Amino acid sequence: MLYAIYCQDVSDSLALRKQTRPAHLARLETLKQQGRLILAGPFPAIDSEDPADAGFSGSLIVAEFADLAQAQAWADADPYLEAGVYANVRVTPFKKVLP
């Protein structure tokens, strides 16, 4: 089943994001290689494709997991969460309808 992982950043998270990004992306790449990643990306803190120093306010990941417990465990082990980039993380079942 698909799960949406909605992550909200702490204030002024850009420096921590930059420092931790390689480890965060490596985990996403593993999901991608397994064919389980539907989409992933950050929310720019401002209305811009490249928010520069404004940074990001959070992230969204939609991926396939066997169940909610596995999705939650995966989210709980995210390097961004461990480094303090994320203030909170919400994992919820997701049903893709379109496209």
C-alpha positions in Angstrom: 0.0 0.0 0.0 1.0 3.6 -0.5 1.8 5.9 2.4 2.3 9.7 2.5 5.0 10.9 4.8 4.4 14.6 5.6 7.3 16.2 7.4 7.4 19.7 8.9 10.8 21.4 9.4 11.9 23.3 12.5 12.6 27.0 11.9 15.8 27.9 10.2 16.5 24.3 9.1 18.5 25.0 6.0 22.0 24.5 7.4 20.9 21.2 9.0 19.2 20.1 5.7 22.4 20.8 3.7 24.5 18.9 6.2 22.3 15.8 6.3 21.0 15.8 2.7 23.3 13.1 1.3 22.2 10.5 3.9 18.5 11.5 3.4 18.8 11.2 -0.4 20.6 7.8 -0.1 17.6 6.3 1.7 15.2 7.7 -1.0 17.4 6.3 -3.7 17.1 2.9 -2.2 13.3 3.1 -2.3 13.5 4.3 -5.9 15.7 1.4 -6.9 13.3 -1.0 -5.3 10.5 0.6 -7.3 8.6 1.7 -4.2 9.1 5.5 -4.4 6.2 7.4 -6.0 7.4 11.0 -5.3 9.5 12.9 -2.9 10.5 16.5 -2.5 10.7 19.6 -0.2 8.2 22.4 0.3 10.0 25.7 -0.5 9.5 28.2 2.3 8.6 30.9 -0.3 6.8 30.8 -3.6 9.9 30.0 -5.7 11.4 27.0 -7.4 14.8 28.0 -5.8 14.1 29.5 -2.4 17.8 30.1 -1.7 18.4 31.3 1.9 14.6 31.1 2.6 15.0 27.3 2.7 12.2 24.8 3.1 9.3 24.3 5.4 9.1 20.5 5.1 9.0 17.5 2.8 6.5 15.1 1.3 7.3 11.5 0.4 4.9 9.0 -1.1 6.1 5.4 -1.2 5.0 1.8 -1.0 5.4 -0.1 2.3 3.9 -3.4 3.5 1.9 -1.7 6.2 1.6 1.4 8.3 4.0 0.1 10.9 6.8 -0.3 8.3 6.1 3.1 6.8 6.3 4.7 10.3 9.5 2.8 11.1 11.1 4.0 7.9 10.0 7.6 8.6 11.3 7.4 12.2 14.8 6.4 10.9 15.1 9.4 8.5 18.4 11.2 8.9 16.6 14.5 8.7 14.5 13.5 11.8 17.5 12.3 13.6 19.5 15.5 12.9 16.6 17.7 14.1 15.6 19.1 10.7 12.0 17.8 11.1 9.9 19.2 14.0 7.2 16.5 13.3 6.4 13.7 10.9 3.0 12.3 10.0 2.6 9.0 8.2 -0.8 8.2 6.7 -2.2 5.7 4.2 -2.5 7.2 0.7 -4.7 6.1 -2.2 -3.4 7.3 -5.6 -6.3 8.0 -7.9 -4.8 10.2 -10.7 -3.0 10.0 -13.0 
